Amino acid sequence: MQHTDNHLMQVLKRILKSHPWMCAMTLIAIAGAVITSLYPPLVLESIVDDLSNTRSVAFGAAMLYFILIAVSGFLEAGQNAMITKLGQKITHGLRSELDAKLERMPASYLTAHPSGEIASRFVNDVDTVDTLFTDGIVSMFADACKVISILIVIFTKSLGLGILMIIVTPLLFLMTRAFQKRMLKAQMDNRKAIARVNNHIPETIRNIRMIRSFHVQKHMEDRYDDYIDDSYQATDRSNFFDAIYSPIVNVVSAGVIAVMMIFAASGGTFQNLFGLSVGTAVAIIAYVNKVFDPLESIGMEIQSIQSAVAGVKRINEFLDEPERTVPETMPEEDDRKPCISFDNVTFGYNPNRIILHGLSFAIKDGEAVTFIGRTGAGKSTIFRLLLGLYLPQNGTAEIHGMNAAEIPDSAKRKLFGYVEQSFHPVTGTILDQITLFDPDISGEDAIKAAKLVYLDDALEHLPKGFDTPFEQASFSEGQLQLLSIARAIAAKPKILLLDEITANLDSATETCVLLALNKASKGRTVISISHRLNEAVKETRTIEIPSLQA
């Protein structure tokens, strides 16, 4: 398996290669900002020397100084703007890559990881990678170029001060390295705490009825407080190191200037090393301040980088997850074989806990079959194997001789219509709930599906009919289940999979749903986990699924 660090780097290389002009313009802006920042102190040196020697200052020199300051500030702003735009491109490209990766993830990953944790990778962790570039690596590169350029100028002006700066700079670097390790641990702890918070909130909302019914609000509140406190403590540690870094840099900056002045006034050998004119002294002080400003920024950028490293590691972990094999071509269908067949299928979500062992059965075209068995026997698991969401450990699950796992995602909706116990809405109109934005399903197809399940009358009374936003439609449980059936049959599938679709309905609503289902099932193979299906749908054969659990 490839090292995780390479995954994100490969993604970033692809993104940067797709924006060559923006990368070039960013480098040009950085170079321009660095070069123009060197000239104002040199002009100021000439002006001060003229004043100290009682010479008049040329108006052009004064204007040049102000112009260089303005140009330097303008290029600095341009540099920051280009870095920000480059960061936005990287963020957009990275989120697109993660979205593509998520589509290739197996169902086992999605069920094993809380939704809040996965969402935090797309939001919080990607934002930290944006920070890594906008306030981290690229900005630190620009500041490092400034430091190196200024040190070169200082050496040309004062050899002694240049040597002093060479001694001080590594000490500051060692200090920042010590801060790095502590801030990285704090940022990693904060990321973990935030992920737990992000998962706790939707979990609480999803189970709010159960929480209130069993009066466990205090427990949920305490858990939330613990997660928030963990985040607070980690952030507090990081902020402490950030708070003391800047004062240390400022003290060192003042100390370097003080040493320079003492040695320059001491005479002898130090006079040769540190001897300066008044103008040069003013310029050197300006340069020293210019050195420590980007050094201080580098220290801040190190914190941004350390914060981003936590997100980068989590993204690399995600990119390193094994992917499912995504079929691209439809396997060859054999109409001579049963519509659905399981041959000696063994499967378990956990290798140590097998759910189905050596299961075999066959279902003919147009047949209606109901699976029966104890809770946990694996009835819903059979559906997941048929849909290709999981692979059997042994045996085969086939549809007309085609391995279920080898059927492309694009072909599944015309093959299967899946109705679950609860309706899962999407953001959009009522029509969108049926089509799911599938371009192959026309508005006419959706309307026909709604009429077939007796839902058209209810939709006609909505303000905008099929174009009414779902949030504005007050549907009953039964109407939602009818909408779910309409969604399932809109693509005219050959097989209907019904997973306890009447479990949450009262008897009167159940009768209405089963009547609609009776019409929707005509001409299709129907597989159900509902014992009551045979009361409304054509003659049903039952297949008992043995339970392996004691």
TORMI-80278 format. One record per residue (C-alpha): residue number from 1; residue in three letters; x, y, z. Coordinates in nm, 2 decimals. Each point is the difference from the previous one (the first is absolute). Example, Ala and Ser with C-alpha at 12.3 -4.5 7.8 and 13.67 -1.06 7.14 Angstrom:
residues 2
R  num  residuo      c1      c2      c3
R    1      ALA    1.23   -0.45    0.78
R    2      SER    0.14    0.34   -0.07
This chain:
residues 550
R  num  residuo      c1      c2      c3
R    1      MET    0.00    0.00    0.00
R    2      GLN    0.13    0.35   -0.09
R    3      HIS    0.12    0.23    0.28
R    4      THR   -0.28    0.23    0.12
R    5      ASP    0.20    0.32   -0.04
R    6      ASN    0.02   -0.06   -0.38
R    7      HIS   -0.37   -0.01   -0.05
R    8      LEU   -0.07    0.36    0.09
R    9      MET    0.32    0.12   -0.17
R   10      GLN   -0.11   -0.17   -0.32
R   11      VAL   -0.34    0.17    0.02
R   12      LEU    0.15    0.34    0.06
R   13      LYS    0.25   -0.04   -0.29
R   14      ARG   -0.29   -0.07   -0.23
R   15      ILE   -0.19    0.30    0.13
R   16      LEU    0.30    0.23   -0.04
R   17      LYS    0.09   -0.13   -0.35
R   18      SER   -0.36    0.09   -0.11
R   19      HIS    0.06    0.37    0.10
R   20      PRO    0.35    0.08   -0.14
R   21      TRP   -0.06    0.36   -0.06
R   22      MET   -0.13    0.07    0.35
R   23      CYS    0.30   -0.17    0.15
R   24      ALA    0.23    0.21   -0.22
R   25      MET   -0.18    0.32    0.09
R   26      THR    0.02   -0.09    0.37
R   27      LEU    0.38   -0.05   -0.03
R   28      ILE    0.04    0.33   -0.19
R   29      ALA   -0.21    0.19    0.26
R   30      ILE    0.22   -0.15    0.28
R   31      ALA    0.32    0.10   -0.18
R   32      GLY   -0.12    0.35   -0.06
R   33      ALA   -0.11    0.05    0.36
R   34      VAL    0.34   -0.13    0.13
R   35      ILE    0.21    0.22   -0.23
R   36      THR   -0.19    0.32    0.04
R   37      SER    0.00   -0.04    0.39
R   38      LEU    0.39    0.03   -0.01
R   39      TYR    0.02    0.34   -0.16
R   40      PRO   -0.18    0.24    0.24
R   41      PRO    0.26   -0.03    0.28
R   42      LEU    0.28    0.06   -0.26
R   43      VAL   -0.17    0.33   -0.11
R   44      LEU   -0.06    0.09    0.36
R   45      GLU    0.38   -0.06    0.07
R   46      SER    0.09    0.25   -0.27
R   47      ILE   -0.25    0.26    0.13
R   48      VAL    0.12   -0.03    0.37
R   49      ASP    0.36    0.03   -0.10
R   50      ASP   -0.07    0.31   -0.19
R   51      LEU   -0.18    0.15    0.30
R   52      SER    0.28   -0.10    0.24
R   53      ASN    0.25    0.17   -0.22
R   54      THR   -0.22    0.31   -0.03
R   55      ARG   -0.06   -0.06   -0.36
R   56      SER   -0.34    0.08   -0.15
R   57      VAL   -0.22   -0.30   -0.09
R   58      ALA   -0.10   -0.02   -0.36
R   59      PHE   -0.38    0.01   -0.05
R   60      GLY    0.03   -0.29   -0.24
R   61      ALA    0.17   -0.22    0.27
R   62      ALA   -0.29    0.07    0.24
R   63      MET   -0.26   -0.07   -0.27
R   64      LEU    0.19   -0.32   -0.10
R   65      TYR   -0.01   -0.12    0.36
R   66      PHE   -0.38    0.04    0.03
R   67      ILE   -0.05   -0.15   -0.35
R   68      LEU    0.21   -0.31    0.09
R   69      ILE   -0.20   -0.03    0.33
R   70      ALA   -0.33    0.01   -0.20
R   71      VAL    0.12   -0.24   -0.27
R   72      SER    0.13   -0.24    0.27
R   73      GLY   -0.33    0.01    0.17
R   74      PHE   -0.19   -0.05   -0.32
R   75      LEU    0.21   -0.30   -0.10
R   76      GLU   -0.04   -0.14    0.35
R   77      ALA   -0.38    0.02   -0.04
R   78      GLY    0.03   -0.16   -0.34
R   79      GLN    0.21   -0.28    0.14
R   80      ASN   -0.26   -0.07    0.27
R   81      ALA   -0.28    0.01   -0.25
R   82      MET    0.17   -0.25   -0.23
R   83      ILE    0.08   -0.23    0.29
R   84      THR   -0.37    0.01    0.11
R   85      LYS   -0.12   -0.07   -0.35
R   86      LEU    0.24   -0.29   -0.04
R   87      GLY   -0.12   -0.14    0.34
R   88      GLN   -0.36    0.02   -0.13
R   89      LYS    0.09   -0.20   -0.31
R   90      ILE    0.17   -0.26    0.21
R   91      THR   -0.30   -0.02    0.24
R   92      HIS   -0.24   -0.04   -0.28
R   93      GLY    0.21   -0.27   -0.17
R   94      LEU    0.06   -0.19    0.32
R   95      ARG   -0.37   -0.01    0.09
R   96      SER   -0.07   -0.13   -0.35
R   97      GLU    0.26   -0.27    0.05
R   98      LEU   -0.14   -0.10    0.33
R   99      ASP   -0.35   -0.01   -0.15
R  100      ALA    0.12   -0.23   -0.27
R  101      LYS    0.18   -0.22    0.26
R  102      LEU   -0.32   -0.01    0.21
R  103      GLU   -0.19   -0.14   -0.30
R  104      ARG    0.25   -0.28   -0.03
R  105      MET   -0.02   -0.09    0.37
R  106      PRO   -0.16   -0.33    0.10
R  107      ALA   -0.32   -0.01    0.20
R  108      SER    0.19   -0.15    0.29
R  109      TYR    0.21    0.32    0.05
R  110      LEU   -0.31    0.22    0.00
R  111      THR   -0.18   -0.21    0.25
R  112      ALA    0.30   -0.04    0.23
R  113      HIS    0.08    0.37    0.02
R  114      PRO   -0.24    0.26    0.14
R  115      SER   -0.13    0.25   -0.25
R  116      GLY    0.13    0.30    0.21
R  117      GLU    0.35   -0.14   -0.02
R  118      ILE   -0.02   -0.04   -0.38
R  119      ALA   -0.15    0.35   -0.04
R  120      SER    0.29    0.15    0.21
R  121      ARG    0.25   -0.12   -0.26
R  122      PHE   -0.18    0.19   -0.27
R  123      VAL   -0.05    0.32    0.20
R  124      ASN    0.25    0.04    0.29
R  125      ASP    0.29   -0.20   -0.14
R  126      VAL   -0.02    0.14   -0.35
R  127      ASP   -0.01    0.35    0.15
R  128      THR    0.32   -0.07    0.19
R  129      VAL    0.17   -0.10   -0.33
R  130      ASP   -0.12    0.34   -0.14
R  131      THR    0.17    0.15    0.31
R  132      LEU    0.31   -0.21   -0.07
R  133      PHE    0.05    0.19   -0.33
R  134      THR   -0.15    0.34    0.06
R  135      ASP    0.13    0.06    0.35
R  136      GLY    0.26   -0.27    0.01
R  137      ILE    0.24   -0.13   -0.26
R  138      VAL   -0.03    0.26   -0.28
R  139      SER   -0.01    0.29    0.25
R  140      MET    0.30   -0.15    0.19
R  141      PHE    0.19   -0.03   -0.33
R  142      ALA   -0.06    0.36   -0.07
R  143      ASP    0.11    0.10    0.35
R  144      ALA    0.31   -0.22   -0.02
R  145      CYS    0.09    0.17   -0.33
R  146      LYS   -0.03    0.34    0.18
R  147      VAL    0.22   -0.11    0.29
R  148      ILE    0.27   -0.14   -0.23
R  149      SER    0.00    0.31   -0.22
R  150      ILE    0.02    0.24    0.31
R  151      LEU    0.28   -0.21    0.16
R  152      ILE    0.20    0.04   -0.32
R  153      VAL   -0.05    0.38    0.00
R  154      ILE    0.09    0.01    0.37
R  155      PHE    0.33   -0.19   -0.07
R  156      THR    0.09    0.26   -0.27
R  157      LYS   -0.07    0.29    0.24
R  158      SER    0.15   -0.15    0.33
R  159      LEU    0.20   -0.32    0.02
R  160      GLY   -0.02    0.00    0.38
R  161      LEU   -0.38    0.03    0.00
R  162      GLY   -0.03   -0.26   -0.27
R  163      ILE    0.20   -0.24    0.21
R  164      LEU   -0.22    0.08    0.30
R  165      MET   -0.31   -0.06   -0.20
R  166      ILE    0.14   -0.34   -0.12
R  167      ILE    0.04   -0.10    0.37
R  168      VAL   -0.34    0.12    0.11
R  169      THR   -0.21   -0.14   -0.29
R  170      PRO    0.08   -0.37    0.06
R  171      LEU   -0.08    0.05    0.37
R  172      LEU   -0.34    0.13   -0.10
R  173      PHE   -0.04   -0.29   -0.23
R  174      LEU    0.07   -0.25    0.28
R  175      MET   -0.25    0.18    0.22
R  176      THR   -0.27   -0.03   -0.28
R  177      ARG    0.08   -0.37   -0.03
R  178      ALA   -0.07   -0.05    0.37
R  179      PHE   -0.33    0.19   -0.05
R  180      GLN   -0.08   -0.21   -0.30
R  181      LYS   -0.01   -0.33    0.18
R  182      ARG   -0.22    0.13    0.28
R  183      MET   -0.24    0.18   -0.24
R  184      LEU   -0.03   -0.31   -0.22
R  185      LYS   -0.11   -0.21    0.29
R  186      ALA   -0.25    0.26    0.11
R  187      GLN   -0.14    0.04   -0.35
R  188      MET   -0.04   -0.38   -0.04
R  189      ASP   -0.18   -0.02    0.33
R  190      ASN   -0.23    0.29   -0.11
R  191      ARG   -0.08   -0.17   -0.33
R  192      LYS   -0.10   -0.32    0.17
R  193      ALA   -0.22    0.19    0.25
R  194      ILE   -0.17    0.20   -0.28
R  195      ALA   -0.07   -0.32   -0.19
R  196      ARG   -0.17   -0.14    0.31
R  197      VAL   -0.20    0.32    0.03
R  198      ASN   -0.11   -0.01   -0.36
R  199      ASN   -0.12   -0.36    0.04
R  200      HIS   -0.17    0.06    0.33
R  201      ILE   -0.23    0.28   -0.12
R  202      PRO   -0.17   -0.20   -0.29
R  203      GLU   -0.01   -0.31    0.22
R  204      THR   -0.19    0.20    0.26
R  205      ILE   -0.24    0.15   -0.25
R  206      ARG   -0.06   -0.34   -0.16
R  207      ASN   -0.09   -0.16    0.33
R  208      ILE   -0.17    0.29    0.17
R  209      ARG   -0.32   -0.19    0.06
R  210      MET    0.17   -0.29    0.16
R  211      ILE    0.22    0.24    0.21
R  212      ARG   -0.31    0.18    0.13
R  213      SER   -0.20   -0.32    0.05
R  214      PHE    0.27   -0.16    0.21
R  215      HIS    0.11    0.32    0.17
R  216      VAL    0.36   -0.02   -0.09
R  217      GLN    0.05    0.37   -0.09
R  218      LYS    0.24    0.05    0.28
R  219      HIS    0.23   -0.28   -0.13
R  220      MET    0.00    0.14   -0.35
R  221      GLU    0.07    0.35    0.14
R  222      ASP    0.29   -0.13    0.21
R  223      ARG    0.15   -0.18   -0.30
R  224      TYR   -0.03    0.32   -0.21
R  225      ASP    0.16    0.21    0.28
R  226      ASP    0.29   -0.25    0.02
R  227      TYR    0.06    0.02   -0.37
R  228      ILE   -0.01    0.38    0.00
R  229      ASP    0.23    0.01    0.30
R  230      ASP    0.25   -0.23   -0.17
R  231      SER    0.00    0.24   -0.30
R  232      TYR    0.03    0.30    0.23
R  233      GLN    0.30   -0.15    0.19
R  234      ALA    0.18   -0.08   -0.32
R  235      THR   -0.07    0.34   -0.15
R  236      ASP    0.11    0.17    0.32
R  237      ARG    0.34   -0.18   -0.01
R  238      SER    0.05    0.10   -0.36
R  239      ASN   -0.10    0.36    0.07
R  240      PHE    0.25    0.01    0.29
R  241      PHE    0.30   -0.08   -0.22
R  242      ASP   -0.13    0.25   -0.26
R  243      ALA   -0.04    0.27    0.26
R  244      ILE    0.35   -0.02    0.14
R  245      TYR    0.17   -0.04   -0.34
R  246      SER   -0.04    0.36   -0.12
R  247      PRO    0.12    0.17    0.32
R  248      ILE    0.32   -0.22   -0.01
R  249      VAL    0.07    0.11   -0.36
R  250      ASN   -0.06    0.37    0.08
R  251      VAL    0.24   -0.02    0.30
R  252      VAL    0.27   -0.17   -0.22
R  253      SER   -0.05    0.27   -0.27
R  254      ALA    0.06    0.28    0.25
R  255      GLY    0.30   -0.19    0.15
R  256      VAL    0.17   -0.03   -0.34
R  257      ILE   -0.04    0.37   -0.07
R  258      ALA    0.13    0.09    0.35
R  259      VAL    0.31   -0.22   -0.05
R  260      MET    0.06    0.16   -0.34
R  261      MET   -0.01    0.35    0.15
R  262      ILE    0.23   -0.10    0.30
R  263      PHE    0.26   -0.16   -0.23
R  264      ALA   -0.02    0.29   -0.25
R  265      ALA    0.08    0.25    0.28
R  266      SER    0.27   -0.20    0.17
R  267      GLY    0.28    0.07   -0.25
R  268      GLY    0.29   -0.23   -0.09
R  269      THR   -0.06   -0.33   -0.18
R  270      PHE   -0.37    0.02    0.06
R  271      GLN    0.00    0.35   -0.17
R  272      ASN    0.13   -0.17   -0.31
R  273      LEU   -0.26   -0.27    0.01
R  274      PHE   -0.30    0.21    0.11
R  275      GLY    0.11    0.35   -0.11
R  276      LEU   -0.30    0.17   -0.17
R  277      SER   -0.10    0.33   -0.13
R  278      VAL   -0.31    0.16    0.14
R  279      GLY   -0.20   -0.08   -0.32
R  280      THR    0.13   -0.36   -0.01
R  281      ALA   -0.09   -0.04    0.37
R  282      VAL   -0.35    0.11   -0.08
R  283      ALA   -0.02   -0.23   -0.30
R  284      ILE    0.14   -0.29    0.21
R  285      ILE   -0.26    0.05    0.27
R  286      ALA   -0.27    0.00   -0.27
R  287      TYR    0.15   -0.32   -0.14
R  288      VAL    0.02   -0.17    0.34
R  289      ASN   -0.36    0.08    0.06
R  290      LYS   -0.07   -0.14   -0.35
R  291      VAL    0.18   -0.32    0.08
R  292      PHE   -0.19   -0.06    0.33
R  293      ASP   -0.34    0.09   -0.15
R  294      PRO    0.01   -0.29   -0.25
R  295      LEU    0.17   -0.23    0.26
R  296      GLU   -0.29    0.07    0.23
R  297      SER   -0.24   -0.07   -0.29
R  298      ILE    0.19   -0.33   -0.06
R  299      GLY   -0.06   -0.09    0.36
R  300      MET   -0.38    0.07   -0.05
R  301      GLU    0.01   -0.19   -0.33
R  302      ILE    0.16   -0.30    0.18
R  303      GLN   -0.31   -0.01    0.22
R  304      SER   -0.22    0.00   -0.31
R  305      ILE    0.21   -0.27   -0.15
R  306      GLN   -0.01   -0.21    0.32
R  307      SER   -0.38    0.04    0.01
R  308      ALA   -0.02   -0.10   -0.37
R  309      VAL    0.22   -0.31    0.06
R  310      ALA   -0.27   -0.15    0.22
R  311      GLY   -0.25    0.05   -0.28
R  312      VAL    0.24   -0.12   -0.27
R  313      LYS    0.06   -0.32    0.20
R  314      ARG   -0.37   -0.06    0.02
R  315      ILE   -0.05    0.06   -0.37
R  316      ASN    0.29   -0.23   -0.08
R  317      GLU   -0.16   -0.27    0.21
R  318      PHE   -0.32    0.05   -0.19
R  319      LEU    0.17   -0.01   -0.34
R  320      ASP    0.19   -0.31    0.11
R  321      GLU   -0.32   -0.19    0.08
R  322      PRO   -0.06   -0.30   -0.23
R  323      GLU   -0.25    0.06   -0.28
R  324      ARG   -0.27   -0.22   -0.14
R  325      THR    0.04   -0.12   -0.36
R  326      VAL   -0.22    0.22   -0.21
R  327      PRO   -0.14   -0.20   -0.30
R  328      GLU    0.00    0.20   -0.32
R  329      THR   -0.15   -0.25   -0.25
R  330      MET   -0.32   -0.20    0.03
R  331      PRO    0.07   -0.37    0.03
R  332      GLU   -0.17   -0.24   -0.24
R  333      GLU   -0.36   -0.09    0.10
R  334      ASP   -0.12   -0.35   -0.03
R  335      ASP   -0.39   -0.01   -0.02
R  336      ARG    0.01   -0.38    0.03
R  337      LYS    0.12    0.03    0.36
R  338      PRO   -0.22    0.09    0.30
R  339      CYS   -0.08    0.36    0.06
R  340      ILE    0.17   -0.01    0.33
R  341      SER    0.22   -0.28    0.14
R  342      PHE    0.21   -0.05    0.31
R  343      ASP    0.25   -0.29   -0.02
R  344      ASN    0.15   -0.11    0.33
R  345      VAL    0.04    0.36    0.12
R  346      THR    0.18    0.07    0.32
R  347      PHE    0.03    0.35    0.14
R  348      GLY    0.07    0.20    0.31
R  349      TYR    0.06    0.37    0.06
R  350      ASN    0.26   -0.12    0.25
R  351      PRO    0.21   -0.30   -0.08
R  352      ASN   -0.05   -0.13    0.35
R  353      ARG   -0.38    0.03   -0.03
R  354      ILE   -0.15   -0.18   -0.30
R  355      ILE   -0.36    0.09   -0.08
R  356      LEU   -0.07   -0.21   -0.31
R  357      HIS    0.16   -0.34   -0.04
R  358      GLY   -0.03   -0.21   -0.31
R  359      LEU   -0.33    0.17   -0.10
R  360      SER   -0.14   -0.12   -0.34
R  361      PHE   -0.33    0.08   -0.17
R  362      ALA   -0.13    0.10   -0.35
R  363      ILE   -0.28    0.24   -0.10
R  364      LYS   -0.17   -0.01   -0.34
R  365      ASP   -0.09    0.30   -0.21
R  366      GLY   -0.33    0.16    0.11
R  367      GLU   -0.01   -0.20    0.32
R  368      ALA   -0.10    0.16    0.34
R  369      VAL    0.21   -0.13    0.29
R  370      THR   -0.01    0.09    0.37
R  371      PHE    0.30   -0.06    0.22
R  372      ILE   -0.08   -0.10    0.35
R  373      GLY    0.22   -0.07    0.30
R  374      ARG    0.10    0.13    0.34
R  375      THR    0.13    0.36    0.05
R  376      GLY    0.37   -0.01   -0.08
R  377      ALA   -0.03   -0.30   -0.23
R  378      GLY    0.13    0.20   -0.29
R  379      LYS   -0.31    0.09   -0.21
R  380      SER    0.10    0.36   -0.06
R  381      THR    0.36   -0.12   -0.06
R  382      ILE   -0.13   -0.20   -0.30
R  383      PHE   -0.12    0.33   -0.16
R  384      ARG    0.33    0.16    0.06
R  385      LEU    0.18   -0.29   -0.17
R  386      LEU   -0.24    0.02   -0.29
R  387      LEU    0.06    0.37   -0.04
R  388      GLY    0.38   -0.06   -0.01
R  389      LEU    0.06    0.20    0.32
R  390      TYR    0.19   -0.29    0.15
R  391      LEU    0.18   -0.30   -0.13
R  392      PRO   -0.06   -0.36    0.13
R  393      GLN    0.30   -0.16    0.17
R  394      ASN   -0.09   -0.32   -0.18
R  395      GLY   -0.25   -0.09   -0.27
R  396      THR   -0.17    0.22   -0.26
R  397      ALA   -0.30    0.23   -0.02
R  398      GLU   -0.13    0.03   -0.36
R  399      ILE   -0.27    0.18   -0.20
R  400      HIS   -0.06   -0.19   -0.33
R  401      GLY    0.34   -0.15    0.03
R  402      MET    0.17    0.34    0.06
R  403      ASN    0.21    0.03    0.32
R  404      ALA   -0.19    0.27    0.20
R  405      ALA    0.33    0.17    0.10
R  406      GLU    0.10    0.04   -0.37
R  407      ILE   -0.31    0.19   -0.10
R  408      PRO    0.09    0.37   -0.06
R  409      ASP   -0.17    0.26    0.22
R  410      SER   -0.14    0.17   -0.31
R  411      ALA   -0.20   -0.31   -0.08
R  412      LYS   -0.14   -0.08    0.34
R  413      ARG   -0.30    0.23    0.00
R  414      LYS   -0.15   -0.15   -0.31
R  415      LEU    0.06   -0.34    0.16
R  416      PHE   -0.11    0.06    0.36
R  417      GLY   -0.26    0.20    0.17
R  418      TYR    0.07    0.01    0.37
R  419      VAL   -0.25    0.11    0.26
R  420      GLU    0.12    0.04    0.36
R  421      GLN   -0.18    0.02    0.33
R  422      SER    0.04    0.38    0.01
R  423      PHE    0.00    0.26   -0.28
R  424      HIS    0.33    0.19   -0.05
R  425      PRO   -0.06    0.34   -0.15
R  426      VAL    0.25    0.21   -0.21
R  427      THR    0.01    0.38   -0.02
R  428      GLY   -0.23    0.10   -0.29
R  429      THR   -0.36   -0.02   -0.12
R  430      ILE   -0.25   -0.29    0.02
R  431      LEU    0.10   -0.09   -0.36
R  432      ASP    0.36   -0.01    0.11
R  433      GLN   -0.09   -0.25    0.27
R  434      ILE   -0.12   -0.24   -0.26
R  435      THR    0.26    0.06   -0.28
R  436      LEU    0.30    0.05    0.24
R  437      PHE    0.13    0.23   -0.28
R  438      ASP    0.04   -0.29   -0.24
R  439      PRO    0.00    0.14   -0.35
R  440      ASP   -0.13   -0.33   -0.13
R  441      ILE   -0.33    0.04    0.19
R  442      SER   -0.22    0.26   -0.15
R  443      GLY   -0.26    0.20    0.17
R  444      GLU   -0.26   -0.20   -0.17
R  445      ASP    0.15   -0.33    0.13
R  446      ALA   -0.01    0.15    0.36
R  447      ILE   -0.37    0.11   -0.04
R  448      LYS   -0.10   -0.35   -0.13
R  449      ALA    0.17   -0.16    0.30
R  450      ALA   -0.18    0.24    0.24
R  451      LYS   -0.33   -0.08   -0.16
R  452      LEU    0.06   -0.37    0.01
R  453      VAL    0.03    0.01    0.38
R  454      TYR   -0.30    0.23    0.05
R  455      LEU    0.22    0.30    0.10
R  456      ASP   -0.10    0.24   -0.29
R  457      ASP   -0.31    0.13    0.18
R  458      ALA    0.19    0.11    0.31
R  459      LEU    0.27    0.16   -0.21
R  460      GLU   -0.26    0.20   -0.20
R  461      HIS   -0.11    0.17    0.32
R  462      LEU    0.35    0.13    0.07
R  463      PRO    0.07    0.37   -0.09
R  464      LYS    0.23   -0.08   -0.29
R  465      GLY   -0.09   -0.37   -0.06
R  466      PHE    0.30   -0.20   -0.09
R  467      ASP    0.22    0.31    0.01
R  468      THR   -0.08    0.06    0.37
R  469      PRO    0.31    0.00    0.22
R  470      PHE    0.00   -0.32    0.21
R  471      GLU    0.04    0.21    0.32
R  472      GLN   -0.33    0.17   -0.07
R  473      ALA   -0.20   -0.32   -0.04
R  474      SER   -0.15   -0.15    0.31
R  475      PHE   -0.01   -0.37   -0.08
R  476      SER   -0.13   -0.27    0.23
R  477      GLU    0.20   -0.32    0.06
R  478      GLY   -0.21   -0.18   -0.25
R  479      GLN    0.04    0.26   -0.27
R  480      LEU    0.38    0.00    0.06
R  481      GLN    0.00   -0.38   -0.06
R  482      LEU   -0.21    0.05   -0.32
R  483      LEU    0.26    0.26   -0.11
R  484      SER    0.27   -0.26    0.07
R  485      ILE   -0.18   -0.26   -0.21
R  486      ALA   -0.04    0.26   -0.28
R  487      ARG    0.38    0.07    0.02
R  488      ALA    0.07   -0.37   -0.02
R  489      ILE   -0.21   -0.07   -0.31
R  490      ALA    0.07    0.33   -0.20
R  491      ALA    0.29   -0.16   -0.19
R  492      LYS   -0.22   -0.30   -0.09
R  493      PRO    0.22   -0.26    0.18
R  494      LYS   -0.03   -0.37   -0.05
R  495      ILE    0.03   -0.09    0.37
R  496      LEU   -0.17    0.16    0.31
R  497      LEU    0.18   -0.04    0.34
R  498      LEU   -0.23    0.08    0.29
R  499      ASP    0.16    0.02    0.35
R  500      GLU   -0.28    0.00    0.26
R  501      ILE   -0.17    0.29   -0.17
R  502      THR   -0.32   -0.02    0.22
R  503      ALA    0.18   -0.04    0.33
R  504      ASN   -0.07    0.36    0.11
R  505      LEU   -0.35    0.03   -0.13
R  506      ASP   -0.34   -0.04    0.16
R  507      SER   -0.24   -0.25   -0.15
R  508      ALA   -0.21    0.25   -0.20
R  509      THR    0.31    0.16   -0.15
R  510      GLU    0.16   -0.34   -0.06
R  511      THR   -0.31   -0.11   -0.20
R  512      CYS    0.05    0.31   -0.23
R  513      VAL    0.37   -0.07   -0.05
R  514      LEU   -0.05   -0.37   -0.07
R  515      LEU   -0.27    0.09   -0.26
R  516      ALA    0.24    0.23   -0.17
R  517      LEU    0.27   -0.26    0.02
R  518      ASN   -0.23   -0.26   -0.16
R  519      LYS   -0.01    0.22   -0.31
R  520      ALA    0.37    0.09    0.00
R  521      SER    0.10   -0.37    0.03
R  522      LYS   -0.17   -0.11   -0.32
R  523      GLY    0.24   -0.14   -0.25
R  524      ARG    0.29    0.01    0.24
R  525      THR    0.19   -0.24    0.22
R  526      VAL   -0.08    0.10    0.36
R  527      ILE    0.21   -0.09    0.30
R  528      SER   -0.12    0.11    0.34
R  529      ILE    0.08   -0.03    0.37
R  530      SER   -0.36    0.08    0.09
R  531      HIS   -0.21   -0.29    0.13
R  532      ARG   -0.31    0.19   -0.11
R  533      LEU    0.08    0.04   -0.36
R  534      ASN   -0.18   -0.31   -0.10
R  535      GLU   -0.32    0.16    0.13
R  536      ALA   -0.01    0.26   -0.28
R  537      VAL    0.25   -0.12   -0.27
R  538      LYS   -0.03   -0.30   -0.22
R  539      GLU    0.07   -0.35    0.14
R  540      THR    0.33    0.01    0.19
R  541      ARG    0.25   -0.27    0.06
R  542      THR    0.18    0.01    0.34
R  543      ILE    0.37   -0.08    0.05
R  544      GLU    0.11   -0.04    0.36
R  545      ILE    0.34    0.13    0.09
R  546      PRO    0.15   -0.20    0.28
R  547      SER    0.15    0.19    0.29
R  548      LEU    0.36   -0.09    0.09
R  549      GLN   -0.02    0.19    0.33
R  550      ALA   -0.08   -0.19    0.32
